[in-house]
């Protein structure tokens, strides 16, 4: 009896931990379906499944929504046996993928917690290795239950959770992430953030001195503050190197650079006084007509108000220096594709700067002129 009660309590703890993990992971990815799609696209390329690239975005919305829905159903004990089967299968797949990512097919970041929390592949594998037996325990506890016997309340909750999960992902696809975990948030002054980040990186770089013990022949690392290495009768210098504690997986705002045939224009744009509209366009030759009309109207209105507009694109410009938007010739600049995707989670859209500070971001799909 005592053993049965202990197992029941263990199952309860495992169910709650699984639910919290799935909900957190699902929410931070559902609010940023573009980011999840980029990570899924990376995995498809690694595994040589590029033929599936056209389906990345709908799969991303479904995957994140399913994870959030699974967490909610675990938390509220809705059809636990059915959901525990999905949980076990999911953890088996995720554990296998993260093991491969940490060994034979390495990636920098698994993307399991979106941009909210960065884990290395090995950290993710260990996390999944802990969650997998929890999922098995929950499945084992509820395995006698009927799989598809939904009560009216369970059916209502299932429909509600599905609507919330898929609706949130779809909304954030057409608009922008409702929770922005990336460095280009509204309220950030890009130039000031770049200087702060660069200063932080400089502080995090540590000089490491490598010396060989003359007696044992073993190598040892010292910091500049150590004094033991100064004993020339005991230690022989081998090399000096720098080690950085900076997280290379993190998206860096210091990577923001814009340029054209005339050279780097980053400083010029970030110090431009007043309002500046950055028209972020993935492909200049494939702008949807509705988006082009919206950007043209915005460019015309900005010109009337004495405000500035520029086009940023990863598309090669060659000698092209401007593009017509409405009745205005808007200057064009190149930007790195990854930087633009980090700044604006949309294929085309607008980022608004006021004296270098981000005050608005808009997906061209839902851009409305005010």
C-alpha positions as CSV (number, residue, x, y, z in Angstrom):
1,X,0.0,0.0,0.0
2,X,2.8,2.4,0.9
3,X,4.7,1.5,-2.3
4,X,1.6,2.1,-4.3
5,X,1.1,5.6,-2.7
6,X,4.8,6.4,-3.2
7,X,4.5,5.5,-6.9
8,X,1.3,7.6,-7.2
9,X,3.1,10.6,-5.7
10,X,6.1,10.1,-8.0
11,X,3.8,10.0,-11.0
12,X,2.2,13.2,-9.9
13,X,5.6,14.9,-9.6
14,X,6.7,13.6,-13.0
15,X,3.4,14.7,-14.6
16,X,3.8,18.3,-13.2
17,X,7.4,18.5,-14.2
18,X,6.7,17.3,-17.8
19,X,3.7,19.7,-18.1
20,X,5.8,22.7,-16.9
21,X,8.6,21.8,-19.3
22,X,6.3,21.3,-22.3
23,X,4.3,24.5,-21.6
24,X,7.4,26.6,-21.2
25,X,9.0,25.2,-24.3
26,X,5.8,25.4,-26.2
27,X,5.0,29.0,-25.3
28,X,8.5,30.5,-26.0
29,X,8.5,28.8,-29.4
30,X,4.9,29.3,-30.3
31,X,5.3,33.1,-29.9
32,X,8.2,33.0,-32.4
33,X,7.2,30.6,-35.2
34,X,9.7,32.2,-37.6
35,X,12.6,31.4,-35.2
36,X,11.4,27.8,-34.8
37,X,11.0,27.5,-38.6
38,X,14.7,28.6,-39.1
39,X,15.8,26.0,-36.6
40,X,13.7,23.3,-38.3
41,X,15.1,24.4,-41.7
42,X,18.7,24.0,-40.3
43,X,17.9,20.5,-39.2
44,X,16.4,19.6,-42.5
45,X,19.6,20.8,-44.3
46,X,21.8,18.9,-41.9
47,X,19.9,15.6,-42.5
48,X,19.7,16.2,-46.3
49,X,15.9,16.7,-46.4
50,X,15.8,20.0,-48.2
51,X,12.8,18.8,-50.3
52,X,10.7,19.4,-47.2
53,X,11.7,23.1,-46.9
54,X,8.4,24.5,-48.4
55,X,6.5,22.9,-45.4
56,X,8.7,24.3,-42.7
57,X,6.5,27.1,-41.5
58,X,3.2,25.1,-41.1
59,X,5.2,22.3,-39.5
60,X,6.8,24.8,-37.1
61,X,3.4,26.2,-36.0
62,X,2.0,22.7,-35.6
63,X,5.1,21.4,-33.7
64,X,5.2,24.3,-31.2
65,X,1.4,24.3,-30.7
66,X,1.4,20.5,-30.2
67,X,4.0,20.8,-27.5
68,X,2.1,23.6,-25.7
69,X,-1.2,21.6,-26.0
70,X,0.5,18.5,-24.7
71,X,1.8,20.4,-21.6
72,X,-1.7,21.8,-20.9
73,X,-3.4,18.5,-21.2
74,X,-0.8,16.9,-18.8
75,X,-1.3,19.7,-16.3
76,X,-5.1,19.5,-16.3
77,X,-5.1,15.7,-16.6
78,X,-7.0,15.5,-19.9
79,X,-6.8,12.0,-21.4
80,X,-3.5,11.3,-19.6
81,X,-3.0,7.8,-21.2
82,X,-3.2,9.2,-24.7
83,X,-1.0,12.2,-24.0
84,X,1.5,10.1,-22.1
85,X,1.9,8.0,-25.2
86,X,2.6,11.1,-27.2
87,X,5.0,12.3,-24.5
88,X,7.0,9.1,-24.6
89,X,7.2,9.1,-28.4
90,X,8.2,12.7,-28.4
91,X,10.9,12.3,-25.8
92,X,12.3,9.3,-27.7
93,X,12.5,11.3,-30.9
94,X,13.9,14.4,-29.2
95,X,16.5,12.4,-27.2
96,X,17.7,10.7,-30.4
97,X,17.9,13.9,-32.3
98,X,19.8,15.8,-29.6
99,X,22.2,12.9,-29.2
100,X,23.0,13.0,-32.9
101,X,23.3,16.8,-32.6
102,X,25.8,16.5,-29.9
103,X,27.9,13.8,-31.6
104,X,27.9,13.0,-35.4
105,X,25.8,16.0,-36.6
106,X,26.7,18.8,-34.3
107,X,24.7,22.1,-34.1
108,X,25.4,25.1,-31.9
109,X,21.9,25.3,-30.3
110,X,19.1,22.7,-30.3
111,X,16.4,25.4,-30.3
112,X,14.3,23.4,-27.7
113,X,13.6,26.6,-25.7
114,X,13.6,29.0,-28.6
115,X,15.4,32.3,-28.0
116,X,14.4,32.4,-24.3
117,X,17.0,29.9,-23.1
118,X,20.1,28.6,-24.9
119,X,21.3,25.1,-24.2
120,X,24.2,23.2,-25.8
121,X,23.3,19.9,-27.5
122,X,24.9,18.0,-24.6
123,X,22.9,20.0,-22.1
124,X,19.7,19.4,-24.1
125,X,20.5,15.6,-24.4
126,X,20.9,15.4,-20.6
127,X,17.7,17.3,-20.1
128,X,15.8,14.9,-22.4
129,X,17.5,11.9,-20.8
130,X,15.9,13.1,-17.5
131,X,12.5,13.8,-19.0
132,X,12.2,10.5,-20.9
133,X,11.9,8.2,-17.8
134,X,9.4,10.7,-16.3
135,X,7.2,10.3,-19.4
136,X,7.5,6.5,-19.1
137,X,6.5,6.6,-15.5
138,X,3.4,8.7,-16.3
139,X,2.4,6.3,-19.1
140,X,2.9,3.3,-16.9
141,X,0.7,4.7,-14.2
142,X,-2.2,5.5,-16.5
143,X,-1.8,2.7,-19.0
144,X,-5.0,0.9,-17.8
145,X,-7.1,4.0,-18.8
146,X,-9.1,4.0,-22.0
147,X,-7.3,6.0,-24.7
148,X,-10.1,7.7,-26.6
149,X,-12.9,7.9,-24.0
150,X,-13.3,11.7,-23.7
151,X,-15.8,13.2,-21.3
152,X,-17.6,16.3,-22.4
153,X,-15.3,18.4,-20.2
154,X,-12.2,16.8,-21.6
155,X,-13.5,17.3,-25.1
156,X,-14.1,21.0,-24.4
157,X,-10.7,21.4,-22.8
158,X,-9.0,19.7,-25.8
159,X,-10.7,22.0,-28.3
160,X,-9.8,25.0,-26.1
161,X,-6.2,24.0,-25.8
162,X,-5.9,23.3,-29.5
163,X,-7.4,26.6,-30.4
164,X,-5.2,28.6,-28.0
165,X,-2.0,26.8,-29.1
166,X,-2.5,26.9,-32.9
167,X,-4.2,30.3,-32.7
168,X,-1.2,31.9,-30.9
169,X,1.3,30.5,-33.4
170,X,-0.8,31.6,-36.4
171,X,-1.2,35.1,-34.9
172,X,2.5,35.5,-34.3
173,X,3.2,34.3,-37.8
174,X,1.1,37.0,-39.4
175,X,2.1,39.7,-36.9
176,X,5.3,39.4,-34.8
177,X,6.3,37.6,-31.6
178,X,4.2,38.8,-28.7
179,X,7.1,38.0,-26.5
180,X,10.5,39.1,-28.0
181,X,13.5,37.4,-26.5
182,X,15.9,38.7,-29.2
183,X,18.3,41.7,-28.8
184,X,16.4,43.9,-31.2
185,X,13.4,44.6,-28.9
186,X,11.3,47.7,-29.0
187,X,13.0,50.3,-26.7
188,X,16.6,49.3,-27.6
189,X,19.0,51.8,-29.0
190,X,21.0,49.8,-31.5
191,X,24.1,51.8,-31.4
192,X,24.3,52.0,-27.6
193,X,23.5,48.3,-27.3
194,X,26.3,47.6,-29.8
195,X,28.8,49.6,-27.7
196,X,27.7,47.9,-24.5
197,X,27.9,44.4,-26.0
198,X,31.4,45.1,-27.4
199,X,32.6,46.3,-24.0
200,X,31.2,43.2,-22.4
201,X,32.9,41.0,-24.9
202,X,36.2,42.8,-24.3
203,X,35.8,42.2,-20.5
204,X,35.0,38.5,-20.9
205,X,38.2,37.8,-22.9
206,X,40.7,36.2,-20.6
207,X,44.4,35.7,-21.3
208,X,45.6,32.2,-20.6
209,X,49.3,31.3,-20.2
210,X,50.3,27.7,-20.9
211,X,53.5,26.5,-19.2
212,X,55.3,23.1,-19.1
213,X,56.7,21.8,-15.8
214,X,60.4,21.2,-16.4
215,X,60.4,18.2,-14.0
216,X,57.2,16.3,-14.9
217,X,56.7,17.6,-18.5
218,X,53.0,18.3,-17.8
219,X,51.3,21.3,-19.1
220,X,49.4,23.7,-16.9
221,X,47.3,26.8,-17.5
222,X,47.7,30.1,-15.6
223,X,46.0,33.4,-15.5
224,X,47.9,36.7,-15.6
225,X,47.2,37.1,-11.9
226,X,49.1,33.9,-11.0
227,X,52.7,34.2,-9.9
228,X,53.8,30.6,-9.9
229,X,54.6,30.6,-13.7
230,X,57.2,33.3,-13.1
231,X,59.6,30.7,-11.6
232,X,61.8,30.0,-14.6
233,X,63.6,27.2,-12.8
234,X,60.3,25.2,-12.6
235,X,58.2,26.3,-15.6
236,X,58.8,26.7,-19.4
237,X,56.5,28.9,-21.5
238,X,54.6,27.0,-24.2
239,X,51.9,29.4,-25.5
240,X,49.7,32.4,-24.7
241,X,46.1,32.3,-25.9
242,X,42.8,34.1,-25.2
243,X,39.6,32.4,-23.9
244,X,36.2,34.0,-24.1
245,X,33.3,33.2,-21.8
246,X,30.9,34.9,-24.2
247,X,28.1,32.7,-25.4
248,X,28.7,32.3,-29.1
249,X,25.2,30.8,-29.6
250,X,23.5,34.1,-28.5
251,X,22.3,36.4,-31.2
252,X,24.6,39.5,-31.1
253,X,23.4,43.0,-31.7
254,X,27.0,44.0,-32.4
255,X,26.7,42.1,-35.7
256,X,24.4,44.8,-37.1
257,X,26.1,46.1,-40.2
258,X,24.7,47.8,-43.3
259,X,26.6,48.8,-46.4
260,X,26.4,49.4,-50.1
261,X,28.8,50.0,-53.0
262,X,30.0,53.2,-51.3
263,X,31.0,51.4,-48.1
264,X,29.8,50.9,-44.5
265,X,26.7,53.0,-43.6
266,X,26.0,51.6,-40.1
267,X,27.1,54.6,-38.2
268,X,25.4,57.0,-40.5
269,X,22.0,55.3,-40.2
270,X,22.1,54.7,-36.5
271,X,23.0,58.3,-35.7
272,X,20.4,59.8,-38.2
273,X,18.3,62.2,-36.2
274,X,14.5,61.9,-36.2
275,X,12.4,59.0,-37.4
276,X,13.9,56.4,-39.8
277,X,11.9,53.6,-41.4
278,X,13.9,50.5,-42.2
279,X,12.1,48.6,-45.0
280,X,13.4,45.0,-44.5
281,X,12.9,43.1,-47.7
282,X,14.2,39.5,-48.3
283,X,14.1,39.6,-52.1
284,X,13.8,42.9,-54.0
285,X,12.5,41.0,-57.1
286,X,9.8,39.1,-55.3
287,X,8.0,41.6,-53.1
288,X,4.3,40.8,-52.9
289,X,2.3,43.5,-54.6
290,X,0.2,44.3,-51.5
291,X,3.4,44.7,-49.5
292,X,5.0,47.0,-52.2
293,X,1.9,49.2,-52.1
294,X,1.9,49.5,-48.4
295,X,5.6,50.3,-48.3
296,X,5.1,52.8,-51.1
297,X,2.3,54.6,-49.2
298,X,4.5,54.7,-46.1
299,X,7.5,56.1,-48.1
300,X,5.3,58.8,-49.5
301,X,3.9,59.8,-46.2
302,X,7.4,59.8,-44.6
303,X,8.7,62.1,-47.3
304,X,5.8,64.5,-46.7
305,X,6.6,64.6,-43.0
306,X,10.4,65.0,-43.5
307,X,11.1,61.5,-42.2
308,X,13.7,59.1,-43.7
309,X,13.3,55.7,-45.3
310,X,15.9,53.1,-46.4
311,X,15.6,49.6,-47.8
312,X,17.6,46.8,-46.1
313,X,18.0,43.5,-47.9
314,X,20.3,40.5,-48.0
315,X,19.6,40.4,-51.7
316,X,22.8,41.4,-53.7
317,X,22.6,45.0,-54.8
318,X,25.6,45.1,-57.1
319,X,25.6,48.8,-58.2
320,X,21.9,49.4,-57.4
321,X,21.7,52.3,-54.9
322,X,18.0,52.8,-54.6
323,X,14.6,51.4,-55.3
324,X,11.3,53.2,-56.1
325,X,8.7,52.9,-53.4
326,X,5.6,54.8,-54.3
327,X,6.8,58.1,-55.7
328,X,10.0,58.0,-53.7
329,X,13.5,56.7,-54.6
330,X,14.5,54.9,-51.4
331,X,18.2,54.3,-50.7
332,X,19.2,50.6,-50.6
333,X,21.7,48.9,-48.3
334,X,22.8,45.3,-47.8
335,X,22.4,43.6,-44.5
336,X,23.4,40.0,-43.4
337,X,20.4,37.7,-43.8
338,X,20.8,36.2,-40.3
339,X,20.9,39.7,-38.7
340,X,17.7,40.8,-40.6
341,X,15.9,37.6,-39.5
342,X,17.0,38.3,-35.9
343,X,15.8,41.9,-36.1
344,X,12.5,41.2,-37.8
345,X,10.8,37.8,-37.6
346,X,9.1,38.2,-41.0
347,X,9.9,37.8,-44.7
348,X,9.2,41.5,-45.3
349,X,8.4,44.3,-42.9
350,X,9.3,47.6,-41.3
351,X,11.5,48.5,-38.3
352,X,11.0,52.0,-37.0
353,X,13.9,53.9,-35.4
354,X,13.5,57.2,-33.6
355,X,17.0,58.7,-33.0
356,X,18.5,55.2,-33.3
357,X,16.0,53.6,-30.8
358,X,13.6,50.8,-32.0
359,X,10.0,52.1,-31.5
360,X,8.1,49.8,-33.7
361,X,8.3,46.6,-35.8
362,X,5.7,45.4,-38.3
363,X,5.2,42.4,-40.5
364,X,4.2,43.5,-44.0
365,X,1.4,41.0,-44.0
366,X,-0.5,43.0,-41.4
367,X,1.1,46.5,-41.7
368,X,-1.5,49.2,-41.1
369,X,-0.8,52.9,-41.7
370,X,-2.0,55.1,-38.9
